[in-house]
Amino acid sequence: MAHTYTRTTYIWFVAATITGIVSGFLHIVRSHVTKDGAEPIILTVLAFGLTAATALLIFRGIMVAAYEQDRASHRDRH
């Protein structure tokens, strides 16, 4: 089978990887930075917001990859 992924697919997954790494870093920082037993709310919101953004990027990357595979499969049949 021919190469079915384009740069678009790779960009979605690279973006998801980068946001995932930053999100993980923020979660680690959030767990270590405490002030009188209270977590800084900004770090918490950023960490979980980036985690949600990462999930959306992964989902979009999977959808783009599936679309490209369907399109390549359609080309192969005709």
Backbone as CSV, one residue per row, in Angstrom:
resi,resn,N_x,N_y,N_z,CA_x,CA_y,CA_z,C_x,C_y,C_z
1,MET,0.841,-1.175,0.000,0.000,0.000,0.000,0.887,1.239,0.000
2,ALA,0.433,2.233,-0.682,1.188,3.477,-0.809,1.176,4.259,0.497
3,HIS,2.019,5.252,0.542,2.089,6.152,1.698,0.778,6.936,1.761
4,THR,-0.003,6.757,2.834,-1.339,7.344,2.890,-1.446,8.573,3.779
5,TYR,-0.423,8.888,4.536,-0.503,10.033,5.431,0.177,11.244,4.795
6,THR,-0.383,12.398,5.054,0.222,13.634,4.564,0.830,14.391,5.738
7,ARG,1.404,15.529,5.430,1.995,16.355,6.483,0.949,16.791,7.501
8,THR,-0.282,16.940,7.062,-1.347,17.379,7.968,-1.500,16.416,9.134
9,THR,-1.493,15.135,8.859,-1.610,14.133,9.913,-0.454,14.250,10.892
10,TYR,0.738,14.359,10.366,1.913,14.460,11.226,1.874,15.724,12.080
11,ILE,1.410,16.822,11.498,1.323,18.075,12.253,0.371,17.926,13.428
12,TRP,-0.780,17.286,13.228,-1.733,17.096,14.331,-1.105,16.280,15.460
13,PHE,-0.395,15.205,15.103,0.195,14.359,16.135,1.401,15.022,16.811
14,VAL,2.174,15.784,16.073,3.294,16.511,16.687,2.760,17.576,17.637
15,ALA,1.708,18.283,17.225,1.101,19.287,18.110,0.561,18.627,19.376
16,ALA,-0.065,17.459,19.230,-0.579,16.730,20.392,0.558,16.292,21.304
17,THR,1.663,15.868,20.724,2.815,15.461,21.527,3.383,16.638,22.315
18,ILE,3.526,17.762,21.652,4.085,18.937,22.328,3.173,19.399,23.452
19,THR,1.871,19.512,23.179,0.956,19.946,24.244,0.891,18.911,25.362
20,GLY,1.018,17.637,25.024,1.032,16.596,26.056,2.246,16.708,26.968
21,ILE,3.390,16.998,26.379,4.609,17.157,27.177,4.489,18.367,28.094
22,VAL,4.019,19.484,27.545,3.851,20.695,28.359,2.816,20.453,29.458
23,SER,1.740,19.776,29.107,0.707,19.459,30.093,1.267,18.585,31.219
24,GLY,2.030,17.573,30.862,2.655,16.722,31.869,3.591,17.499,32.766
25,PHE,4.378,18.392,32.165,5.272,19.239,32.944,4.477,20.108,33.928
26,LEU,3.369,20.690,33.450,2.550,21.519,34.334,1.937,20.700,35.465
27,HIS,1.547,19.470,35.175,1.002,18.610,36.232,2.070,18.295,37.287
28,ILE,3.299,18.063,36.831,4.391,17.792,37.772,4.689,19.033,38.613
29,VAL,4.782,20.175,37.954,5.034,21.426,38.681,3.898,21.690,39.665
30,ARG,2.680,21.484,39.222,1.508,21.718,40.067,1.541,20.846,41.311
31,SER,1.990,19.607,41.148,2.018,18.700,42.296,3.141,19.040,43.281
32,HIS,4.199,19.708,42.794,5.321,20.051,43.677,5.231,21.450,44.273
33,VAL,4.504,22.317,43.628,4.391,23.694,44.100,3.138,23.809,44.952
34,THR,3.349,23.926,46.213,2.208,24.133,47.108,2.515,25.298,48.018
35,LYS,1.507,26.022,48.313,1.679,27.163,49.203,0.643,27.005,50.305
36,ASP,1.103,26.671,51.464,0.222,26.434,52.615,-0.816,25.353,52.322
37,GLY,-0.419,24.356,51.560,-1.315,23.239,51.278,-2.318,23.505,50.178
38,ALA,-2.277,24.648,49.564,-3.210,24.970,48.484,-2.445,25.053,47.166
39,GLU,-2.994,24.423,46.143,-2.362,24.472,44.835,-2.711,25.795,44.150
40,PRO,-1.764,26.332,43.431,-2.083,27.541,42.669,-3.145,27.225,41.609
41,ILE,-4.219,27.956,41.623,-5.343,27.674,40.738,-4.983,27.850,39.267
42,ILE,-4.098,28.793,38.976,-3.700,29.028,37.582,-3.025,27.796,37.000
43,LEU,-2.096,27.198,37.744,-1.419,25.995,37.254,-2.395,24.848,37.064
44,THR,-3.340,24.722,37.957,-4.329,23.656,37.852,-5.173,23.826,36.599
45,VAL,-5.652,25.038,36.370,-6.480,25.299,35.194,-5.675,25.086,33.916
46,LEU,-4.448,25.586,33.876,-3.605,25.412,32.692,-3.291,23.940,32.432
47,ALA,-2.960,23.208,33.486,-2.603,21.799,33.322,-3.780,20.993,32.777
48,PHE,-4.938,21.172,33.358,-6.089,20.403,32.893,-6.624,20.923,31.562
49,GLY,-6.495,22.221,31.324,-6.887,22.769,30.026,-6.025,22.215,28.904
50,LEU,-4.714,22.155,29.138,-3.827,21.581,28.128,-4.050,20.082,27.954
51,THR,-4.418,19.394,29.019,-4.731,17.974,28.903,-5.950,17.784,28.000
52,ALA,-6.956,18.625,28.171,-8.143,18.549,27.312,-7.789,18.910,25.868
53,ALA,-6.956,19.923,25.684,-6.541,20.306,24.335,-5.757,19.180,23.667
54,THR,-4.924,18.498,24.423,-4.169,17.373,23.890,-5.103,16.262,23.432
55,ALA,-6.116,15.972,24.234,-7.086,14.940,23.843,-7.791,15.326,22.551
56,LEU,-8.156,16.580,22.403,-8.811,17.030,21.173,-7.869,16.959,19.967
57,LEU,-6.611,17.308,20.170,-5.633,17.214,19.084,-5.416,15.771,18.648
58,ILE,-5.353,14.860,19.597,-5.196,13.441,19.259,-6.424,12.949,18.491
59,PHE,-7.606,13.314,18.970,-8.836,12.915,18.282,-8.843,13.445,16.853
60,ARG,-8.509,14.719,16.682,-8.498,15.305,15.343,-7.455,14.632,14.462
61,GLY,-6.298,14.315,15.018,-5.266,13.615,14.258,-5.730,12.250,13.792
62,ILE,-6.445,11.543,14.640,-6.975,10.226,14.263,-8.010,10.370,13.159
63,MET,-8.872,11.379,13.266,-9.898,11.596,12.240,-9.273,11.968,10.895
64,VAL,-8.251,12.807,10.913,-7.567,13.187,9.675,-6.873,11.968,9.068
65,ALA,-6.229,11.163,9.895,-5.551,9.963,9.400,-6.556,8.986,8.791
66,ALA,-7.696,8.813,9.444,-8.719,7.907,8.910,-9.255,8.417,7.577
67,TYR,-9.480,9.715,7.481,-9.957,10.304,6.231,-8.941,10.088,5.111
68,GLU,-7.663,10.302,5.412,-6.632,10.118,4.391,-6.513,8.659,3.970
69,GLN,-6.670,7.738,4.905,-6.627,6.322,4.537,-7.825,5.944,3.684
70,ASP,-8.995,6.466,4.020,-10.181,6.202,3.199,-10.001,6.760,1.797
71,ARG,-9.469,7.955,1.702,-9.242,8.568,0.396,-8.229,7.765,-0.413
72,ALA,-7.162,7.286,0.230,-6.154,6.470,-0.476,-6.739,5.134,-0.897
73,SER,-7.580,4.554,-0.042,-8.213,3.291,-0.382,-9.144,3.468,-1.577
74,HIS,-9.834,4.572,-1.621,-10.734,4.861,-2.733,-9.947,5.015,-4.031
75,ARG,-8.784,5.660,-3.965,-7.925,5.803,-5.157,-7.422,4.441,-5.628
76,ASP,-7.072,3.560,-4.687,-6.543,2.246,-5.055,-7.579,1.366,-5.746
77,ARG,-8.837,1.540,-5.377,-9.896,0.719,-5.971,-10.246,1.164,-7.386
78,HIS,-9.973,2.408,-7.711,-10.375,2.910,-9.040,-9.208,3.080,-9.936
